Amino acid sequence: MKRRPVLPLAIYLACAAVYLLLLGARRDGPTPDNHYVHLANSFLHGQLGVLDNSPPGTNDWALYEGKWFVSFPPFPALVILPVVAIWGLATRDAIFWALVAAAAPALLFVYLRFLSERGDSTRGTRDNLLLTGLFAFGTVFFFVAVQGTVWFAAQVVASCLLMVYLLAATSARWPVVSGLALGALVACRPETGLAGLFFTVETLQAFRTRTDDDPAAHPLVRAWRYLLGADFARVLKAHLQLGAPLVSLMGVQLWMNYARFDDPFSFGHEYLQIRWRPRIETWGLFNYHYLPKNLAVFTASLPWIEDRAPYLKISLHGLALWFTTPALLWTLWPRFVNVRMVGLWLALLPIAVMDLAYQNSGWIQFGYRFALDYMPFLIVLLALGRRRFGPGFHALLVFAVAVNLFGAVTFDRAWRYYDNDGSQNRLFQPD
């Protein structure tokens, strides 16, 4: 029992070492877009707006009725607040977020090991370490972990919270903790609140009055009978236990929105001082109108070759998800499907749709970073699908690590490898 923390701790230390090493010059001081440091500093002074109403720079600050605000959901500011209380605006936020980022792979391994020990997963320690390494270094999480700036910090914190949520929500073990994690997720990345559907499926599985099933029946009939077999009193109780902290945390966020922008449902993104603000005013933050462009990036954005140095170019919209992590394609052909896997898909698909309907693609990025809103679910699906990790999978894993290492090293440092179009209109290589 005393040795159980050894592997997760080793994973944390290894990831932290790599992430800190790849920070490079970002270790030397505050990042240029340290919005969460400023928000934490405002909180420490009892304010919601930017202190002295004077933001440092013009990148993604919200202006409403002559006052400047950080419009990004606030939970990451609470995470970094104790450090800001000591070092103030001199906080080296990139170092802090890299150390936080290293917790996500460690927590993922803890969850994968938990599923194996329960018999829910057939993966051994080796496979679980492979999947942990895939997440840490073979997905867009790698380049995100070494940025430190506001957009990426939120996704680092959300990734950690998703792991906590999975641990708590599985078999509806800890409904209150699930609600706390889900509430914190909404205060990082609001669309991740849809992950609550996983908890619902887990309660339907955990609390049953009967388990009979007819494999020959129509799938819809089987699903209906499955629902009828749940103990709805216990299911409702678990949801009330989850809902209490979730609603409380969301209530704080709604109050904060109203106090800043006179609208409880406005985070303030519509007040960002950006060139494409008119499209937000026309179409809103989420709309089907944005789906075709975002779907094109998600599925088809690839690097292209030019006839002059450095020869390789990447769109500022980022690379397609399947290209940065091709091993995720294994999730589409599992050898085994159970109720938990259905719950994971039911949770991740609406989150993915919301991201694809957002007013931008994740701009500016190396790869499709919004996938981190559900990436842990995809990794768990790889574990549960029982497809053997043979030479093909290992080759794709090595490819993914190489690709994402390139992104971690070059993004926001070697712009010569990235397309210089700043209009958001050019998705692919020009004709």
C-alpha positions as CSV (number, residue, x, y, z in Angstrom):
1,M,0.0,0.0,0.0
2,K,2.9,2.4,0.8
3,R,4.2,1.9,-2.7
4,R,1.0,2.9,-4.5
5,P,1.9,6.6,-4.8
6,V,5.3,5.8,-6.3
7,L,4.3,5.5,-10.0
8,P,1.9,8.5,-10.0
9,L,4.6,10.6,-8.3
10,A,7.3,9.4,-10.7
11,I,5.0,10.3,-13.6
12,Y,4.4,13.7,-12.1
13,L,8.1,14.4,-11.6
14,A,9.0,13.2,-15.1
15,C,6.3,15.3,-16.8
16,A,7.1,18.3,-14.7
17,A,10.8,18.0,-15.6
18,V,10.0,17.8,-19.3
19,Y,7.5,20.7,-19.2
20,L,9.8,22.9,-17.2
21,L,12.7,22.2,-19.5
22,L,10.7,23.1,-22.6
23,L,9.5,26.4,-21.1
24,G,12.9,27.8,-22.1
25,A,12.9,31.6,-21.7
26,R,9.3,31.5,-20.4
27,R,10.8,30.6,-17.1
28,D,12.5,33.9,-16.7
29,G,9.5,36.1,-15.9
30,P,5.8,36.7,-16.3
31,T,4.3,35.7,-19.6
32,P,3.0,38.6,-21.7
33,D,-0.7,37.4,-21.4
34,N,-0.9,36.6,-17.7
35,H,-4.5,37.5,-17.3
36,Y,-5.1,35.1,-14.5
37,V,-2.3,36.6,-12.4
38,H,-4.0,40.0,-12.9
39,L,-7.4,38.6,-12.0
40,A,-6.1,36.9,-8.9
41,N,-4.4,40.2,-7.9
42,S,-7.8,41.9,-8.4
43,F,-9.5,39.4,-6.1
44,L,-6.8,39.9,-3.5
45,H,-7.7,43.6,-3.6
46,G,-11.4,43.0,-3.4
47,Q,-12.1,44.0,-7.0
48,L,-13.5,42.3,-10.1
49,G,-12.0,44.6,-12.7
50,V,-8.4,45.2,-13.6
51,L,-6.5,47.2,-10.9
52,D,-6.2,50.9,-11.8
53,N,-8.4,50.1,-14.8
54,S,-5.2,49.7,-16.8
55,P,-4.6,46.3,-18.4
56,P,-1.1,45.4,-19.6
57,G,-1.5,45.3,-23.4
58,T,-4.5,44.9,-25.6
59,N,-4.7,41.1,-26.2
60,D,-8.1,39.7,-25.2
61,W,-9.1,42.1,-22.4
62,A,-12.8,43.0,-22.1
63,L,-14.0,46.6,-22.1
64,Y,-17.5,47.3,-20.7
65,E,-18.8,50.8,-19.9
66,G,-15.3,52.2,-19.6
67,K,-14.0,49.5,-17.3
68,W,-11.5,46.7,-18.2
69,F,-12.1,43.1,-17.1
70,V,-10.7,39.6,-17.6
71,S,-13.5,37.8,-19.4
72,F,-12.1,34.3,-19.1
73,P,-13.9,32.1,-16.5
74,P,-12.2,32.7,-13.1
75,F,-11.4,29.4,-11.5
76,P,-7.8,29.3,-12.7
77,A,-7.3,32.7,-11.0
78,L,-8.3,31.0,-7.7
79,V,-5.8,28.2,-8.3
80,I,-2.9,30.6,-8.8
81,L,-4.1,33.1,-6.2
82,P,-1.9,31.8,-3.3
83,V,1.2,32.2,-5.4
84,V,0.1,35.7,-6.5
85,A,-0.4,36.6,-2.9
86,I,3.3,36.1,-2.4
87,W,4.9,37.3,-5.6
88,G,2.2,39.6,-7.0
89,L,2.4,40.6,-10.6
90,A,6.0,39.3,-10.8
91,T,4.6,35.7,-10.5
92,R,6.3,33.5,-13.1
93,D,3.1,32.0,-14.3
94,A,4.5,29.7,-17.0
95,I,6.4,27.8,-14.3
96,F,3.3,27.5,-12.1
97,W,1.1,26.3,-14.9
98,A,3.7,23.7,-16.1
99,L,3.8,22.3,-12.5
100,V,0.0,22.1,-12.5
101,A,0.0,20.5,-16.0
102,A,2.2,17.6,-14.8
103,A,-0.6,16.6,-12.4
104,A,-3.0,15.7,-15.2
105,P,-1.0,12.7,-16.6
106,A,-0.4,11.5,-13.0
107,L,-4.1,11.7,-12.3
108,L,-4.9,10.0,-15.6
109,F,-2.7,7.0,-14.6
110,V,-4.3,6.8,-11.2
111,Y,-7.7,6.5,-13.0
112,L,-6.6,4.0,-15.5
113,R,-5.0,1.9,-12.7
114,F,-8.3,2.2,-10.8
115,L,-10.2,0.8,-13.7
116,S,-7.8,-2.1,-14.1
117,E,-7.9,-3.0,-10.5
118,R,-11.7,-3.1,-10.6
119,G,-11.7,-5.4,-13.6
120,D,-13.3,-2.7,-15.7
121,S,-10.2,-2.5,-17.9
122,T,-8.0,-5.4,-19.1
123,R,-5.0,-3.1,-19.4
124,G,-1.9,-3.9,-17.3
125,T,0.6,-1.3,-16.0
126,R,2.5,-1.2,-19.2
127,D,-0.5,-0.3,-21.3
128,N,-1.7,2.2,-18.8
129,L,1.8,3.9,-18.8
130,L,1.6,3.9,-22.6
131,L,-1.7,5.7,-22.6
132,T,-0.5,8.1,-19.9
133,G,2.5,8.9,-22.1
134,L,0.3,9.3,-25.1
135,F,-1.7,11.9,-23.3
136,A,1.3,13.7,-21.8
137,F,3.5,13.9,-24.9
138,G,1.5,12.6,-27.8
139,T,-1.5,15.0,-27.8
140,V,-2.0,18.8,-28.0
141,F,-1.7,18.8,-24.2
142,F,2.1,18.8,-24.7
143,F,2.3,22.2,-26.4
144,V,-0.5,23.6,-24.2
145,A,1.4,22.6,-21.0
146,V,4.5,24.7,-21.9
147,Q,2.8,28.0,-22.9
148,G,1.6,29.5,-19.6
149,T,-0.6,32.2,-21.1
150,V,-4.2,32.6,-20.3
151,W,-5.9,30.6,-23.0
152,F,-3.7,27.5,-22.3
153,A,-3.7,27.9,-18.5
154,A,-7.5,27.4,-18.5
155,Q,-7.2,24.1,-20.4
156,V,-4.4,22.9,-18.1
157,V,-6.5,23.4,-15.1
158,A,-9.6,21.9,-16.8
159,S,-7.6,18.8,-17.8
160,C,-6.7,18.2,-14.1
161,L,-10.3,18.7,-13.1
162,L,-11.6,16.3,-15.7
163,M,-9.4,13.6,-14.2
164,V,-10.8,14.3,-10.7
165,Y,-14.3,14.3,-12.0
166,L,-13.8,10.9,-13.7
167,L,-12.4,9.4,-10.4
168,A,-15.3,10.8,-8.4
169,A,-18.1,10.1,-10.9
170,T,-17.3,6.5,-11.8
171,S,-19.9,4.3,-10.2
172,A,-21.3,7.5,-8.7
173,R,-18.8,7.0,-5.8
174,W,-18.5,10.5,-4.6
175,P,-21.4,12.7,-5.9
176,V,-20.4,15.8,-3.9
177,V,-16.9,15.7,-5.2
178,S,-18.2,15.1,-8.7
179,G,-20.4,18.3,-8.3
180,L,-17.4,20.3,-7.0
181,A,-15.2,19.2,-9.9
182,L,-18.0,19.9,-12.4
183,G,-18.7,23.3,-11.0
184,A,-15.0,24.2,-11.1
185,L,-14.9,22.9,-14.7
186,V,-17.7,25.2,-15.7
187,A,-15.6,28.1,-14.2
188,C,-12.7,27.1,-16.5
189,R,-14.3,25.9,-19.7
190,P,-18.1,26.3,-19.5
191,E,-18.9,23.7,-22.2
192,T,-17.3,21.0,-20.1
193,G,-20.3,21.1,-17.8
194,L,-21.9,18.8,-20.3
195,A,-19.6,16.1,-18.9
196,G,-22.4,15.7,-16.3
197,L,-24.0,13.2,-18.6
198,F,-21.3,10.7,-17.7
199,F,-22.4,10.9,-14.1
200,T,-26.0,10.3,-15.1
201,V,-25.0,7.1,-17.0
202,E,-22.9,6.0,-14.1
203,T,-25.7,6.3,-11.6
204,L,-28.1,4.4,-13.9
205,Q,-25.5,1.6,-13.9
206,A,-24.6,1.7,-10.2
207,F,-28.1,1.8,-8.8
208,R,-30.3,-0.9,-10.3
209,T,-33.4,-2.9,-9.3
210,R,-32.9,-5.4,-12.0
211,T,-30.2,-6.4,-14.5
212,D,-32.0,-8.7,-16.9
213,D,-31.2,-8.1,-20.6
214,D,-32.2,-9.7,-23.9
215,P,-29.3,-9.5,-26.4
216,A,-31.7,-10.4,-29.2
217,A,-34.0,-7.4,-28.6
218,H,-33.8,-4.2,-30.6
219,P,-31.2,-1.8,-29.2
220,L,-33.9,0.9,-28.5
221,V,-35.9,-1.7,-26.6
222,R,-32.8,-2.8,-24.6
223,A,-32.1,0.8,-23.8
224,W,-35.6,1.4,-22.6
225,R,-35.6,-1.7,-20.4
226,Y,-32.2,-0.6,-19.1
227,L,-33.6,2.7,-18.0
228,L,-36.6,1.1,-16.4
229,G,-34.3,-1.2,-14.4
230,A,-32.7,1.8,-12.5
231,D,-33.5,2.6,-8.9
232,F,-34.7,6.2,-9.6
233,A,-34.8,7.2,-5.9
234,R,-31.1,6.5,-5.5
235,V,-30.4,8.1,-8.9
236,L,-32.2,11.2,-7.9
237,K,-30.5,11.4,-4.5
238,A,-27.1,11.1,-6.2
239,H,-28.0,13.9,-8.6
240,L,-29.1,16.1,-5.7
241,Q,-25.8,15.5,-4.0
242,L,-24.0,16.5,-7.2
243,G,-26.3,19.4,-7.8
244,A,-25.8,21.2,-4.5
245,P,-22.1,22.1,-5.0
246,L,-22.5,22.5,-8.7
247,V,-25.4,25.0,-8.4
248,S,-23.6,26.8,-5.7
249,L,-20.5,27.3,-7.7
250,M,-22.5,28.3,-10.8
251,G,-24.4,30.7,-8.7
252,V,-21.2,32.5,-7.7
253,Q,-20.2,32.7,-11.4
254,L,-23.6,34.1,-12.4
255,W,-23.3,36.7,-9.7
256,M,-19.8,37.6,-10.8
257,N,-21.1,37.9,-14.4
258,Y,-23.9,40.2,-13.4
259,A,-21.7,42.3,-11.2
260,R,-19.4,43.0,-14.1
261,F,-21.5,42.9,-17.2
262,D,-25.1,43.4,-15.9
263,D,-26.0,40.0,-17.3
264,P,-25.6,36.7,-15.3
265,F,-25.1,34.7,-18.5
266,S,-22.4,36.8,-20.0
267,F,-18.7,36.0,-19.3
268,G,-17.8,39.2,-21.2
269,H,-16.3,37.6,-24.3
270,E,-18.6,39.8,-26.5
271,Y,-16.8,42.8,-25.1
272,L,-13.3,41.7,-26.1
273,Q,-11.5,44.3,-28.1
274,I,-10.8,42.2,-31.1
275,R,-11.1,42.6,-34.9
276,W,-13.7,39.9,-35.3
277,R,-16.0,41.3,-32.6
278,P,-18.6,42.2,-35.3
279,R,-19.1,38.5,-36.1
280,I,-19.7,37.8,-32.4
281,E,-22.3,40.6,-32.3
282,T,-24.0,39.1,-35.4
283,W,-23.8,35.4,-34.7
284,G,-23.1,35.1,-31.0
285,L,-20.4,33.1,-29.3
286,F,-21.9,29.7,-30.4
287,N,-23.7,29.2,-33.6
288,Y,-24.1,26.7,-36.5
289,H,-22.6,29.4,-38.7
290,Y,-19.1,28.6,-37.3
291,L,-19.4,24.9,-37.7
292,P,-18.1,24.4,-41.3
293,K,-14.9,26.4,-40.7
294,N,-14.2,24.7,-37.4
295,L,-15.0,21.3,-38.7
296,A,-12.6,21.9,-41.6
297,V,-9.8,22.6,-39.1
298,F,-10.8,19.6,-36.9
299,T,-10.7,17.1,-39.7
300,A,-8.6,18.4,-42.6
301,S,-5.9,21.0,-41.5
302,L,-2.5,19.5,-42.4
303,P,1.0,21.0,-42.7
304,W,2.1,21.9,-46.1
305,I,5.4,22.0,-47.9
306,E,6.8,25.1,-49.6
307,D,9.7,25.5,-52.0
308,R,11.7,27.8,-49.7
309,A,13.1,27.6,-46.2
310,P,11.9,26.5,-43.8
311,Y,9.8,24.5,-46.3
312,L,7.2,23.4,-43.7
313,K,4.2,25.6,-42.8
314,I,1.3,25.1,-40.3
315,S,-1.9,27.1,-40.3
316,L,-2.5,29.4,-37.4
317,H,-5.8,27.5,-37.0
318,G,-3.7,24.5,-35.9
319,L,-3.5,20.9,-37.2
320,A,-6.3,18.4,-37.4
321,L,-6.9,16.2,-34.3
322,W,-6.3,12.9,-36.1
323,F,-3.0,14.2,-37.4
324,T,-1.6,15.3,-34.1
325,T,-2.8,12.1,-32.3
326,P,-3.7,9.4,-34.9
327,A,-3.9,6.7,-32.3
328,L,-7.2,8.2,-31.2
329,L,-8.7,6.6,-34.3
330,W,-8.6,3.3,-32.3
331,T,-11.6,4.6,-30.3
332,L,-13.8,4.2,-33.4
333,W,-13.1,0.5,-33.7
334,P,-13.3,-1.0,-30.2
335,R,-13.4,-4.8,-29.7
336,F,-15.6,-4.3,-26.7
337,V,-18.4,-1.8,-25.7
338,N,-20.0,-1.5,-22.3
339,V,-22.2,1.0,-20.5
340,R,-19.3,3.1,-19.2
341,M,-18.0,3.6,-22.8
342,V,-21.5,4.7,-23.9
343,G,-21.5,7.2,-21.0
344,L,-18.1,8.6,-22.1
345,W,-19.3,9.0,-25.7
346,L,-22.6,10.7,-24.5
347,A,-20.5,13.1,-22.5
348,L,-17.8,14.0,-25.0
349,L,-19.9,14.3,-28.1
350,P,-22.0,17.3,-27.0
351,I,-18.9,19.0,-25.7
352,A,-17.2,18.4,-29.1
353,V,-20.2,19.9,-30.9
354,M,-20.2,23.0,-28.7
355,D,-16.5,23.5,-29.4
356,L,-17.1,23.1,-33.1
357,A,-19.9,25.7,-32.9
358,Y,-17.7,28.3,-31.1
359,Q,-16.8,31.5,-32.8
360,N,-13.2,30.5,-33.5
361,S,-11.2,27.3,-34.0
362,G,-8.9,27.8,-31.0
363,W,-6.9,30.4,-32.9
364,I,-3.8,30.8,-32.5
365,Q,-2.6,27.2,-31.9
366,F,-0.3,24.3,-33.0
367,G,-3.1,21.7,-32.9
368,Y,-6.8,21.6,-32.2
369,R,-6.5,22.4,-28.5
370,F,-10.3,22.5,-27.8
371,A,-10.1,18.7,-27.9
372,L,-8.6,18.9,-24.4
373,D,-12.1,19.5,-23.2
374,Y,-12.7,15.8,-23.7
375,M,-9.3,14.3,-24.4
376,P,-9.3,12.3,-21.1
377,F,-12.5,10.6,-22.2
378,L,-10.9,9.5,-25.5
379,I,-7.8,8.1,-23.7
380,V,-10.1,6.2,-21.3
381,L,-12.0,4.9,-24.3
382,L,-8.8,3.6,-25.7
383,A,-8.2,1.7,-22.5
384,L,-11.6,0.2,-22.3
385,G,-11.9,-0.8,-26.0
386,R,-9.7,-3.9,-25.5
387,R,-8.0,-3.4,-28.9
388,R,-4.5,-4.7,-28.7
389,F,-1.7,-2.2,-28.7
390,G,0.4,-3.8,-31.4
391,P,3.2,-2.4,-33.7
392,G,0.8,-0.2,-35.5
393,F,-0.4,1.5,-32.3
394,H,3.2,1.9,-31.1
395,A,4.3,3.5,-34.5
396,L,1.4,6.0,-34.3
397,L,2.3,6.8,-30.7
398,V,5.9,7.5,-31.7
399,F,4.6,9.7,-34.6
400,A,2.3,11.6,-32.2
401,V,5.1,12.3,-29.7
402,A,7.4,13.5,-32.5
403,V,4.7,15.8,-33.9
404,N,3.7,17.2,-30.6
405,L,7.3,17.7,-29.5
406,F,7.7,19.8,-32.6
407,G,4.7,21.8,-31.5
408,A,5.9,22.2,-28.0
409,V,9.3,23.4,-29.2
410,T,8.2,25.7,-32.0
411,F,4.8,27.2,-31.1
412,D,5.1,30.9,-30.2
413,R,8.9,30.7,-30.6
414,A,9.7,29.7,-34.2
415,W,7.0,31.6,-36.2
416,R,8.8,30.8,-39.5
417,Y,7.1,27.4,-39.4
418,Y,3.6,29.0,-39.1
419,D,1.5,30.7,-41.7
420,N,1.6,34.5,-41.3
421,D,-2.1,35.1,-42.2
422,G,-3.7,37.0,-39.4
423,S,-7.2,37.3,-40.9
424,Q,-8.5,33.9,-39.7
425,N,-9.8,33.4,-43.3
426,R,-7.0,31.2,-44.6
427,L,-7.4,27.7,-43.5
428,F,-5.2,25.8,-46.0
429,Q,-2.3,26.2,-48.3
430,P,-3.0,29.0,-50.8
431,D,-3.4,27.8,-54.5
